[in-house]
Amino acid sequence: MDPDVYAKICAAKDAGFHQVCLPTNGGMLDKTRASHLLHTGIDIVIFSIDSLIPERFEQIRPGLSFQRVIENIHGFIKLRNEGNYATAICVRMIEQALNKKEWQAYTNYWSNYLVSNKGDMVLRFPQHNWADAEYVIPKSVSCPYVFDRITINVSGMIQFCCIDVDASFYTLGSAFHDDPVGVFNNDAFRQARLLMKKGRINDLEHCSRCDVPLKRLRRGAADLRRQDTLTDAG
């Protein structure tokens, strides 16, 4: 949807960021866009696909075509393999009531196409609450999202974390006008990290209502180490 996404990825790569990652539902990633994306040298592409049952997938992701998404993902894998790009491919299931019995079949399917020597992964992450709870969720675990990554939305606004989708938790600035590394080390981030290190994550307004740190403890990944050859997407 963002025609400038390729330039933005290249800018991040040129700036020396160690790992540039793009999550996508795959709905618009046709062959032309896939080729442009791979040419940027992006490190990781995460495809969010929550079911391999067409009707269930389209129930979870209204407005998307299961067939188109599957074709786009397989097309991307094929282009990556044929061009020997270093980009790692992850497929991720957001585990929820509708798909909670699908993990084994999901793993078996994608293990036919993804391999560990490219850094590929098959992931599952329990459904979380987007920090929307009306009450404090007791927890002492620290959240890694404010320590190891910086999230920039399509408008260039710097988010506190990936849950801060509207960049509204704090006023952090824009990657177009502010130094992202400077922002990442500003008072808001420093204070958050300090409180988390002290086990006081619930002193932070938005973090106190977020269950992501707890759900991260239940995430999983398939073992692809036995896959030693790349399989084309047929």
Secondary structure, DSSP 8 states (H G I E B T S, - for coil): --TTHHHHHHHHHHTT-S--EEEE--TT--HHHHHHHHHTT-SEEEEE---SSHHHHHHHSTT--HHHHHHHHHHHHHHHHHTT---EEEEEEEE-TTTTT-HHHHHHHHTTT--GGGT-EEEEEE---TT--SS--------THHHH--EE-TTSBEESSTT-TTS-SS---BTTTS-HHHHHTSHHHHHHHHHHHTT-GGGSHHHHT--HHHHHTT-EE---TT--S-----
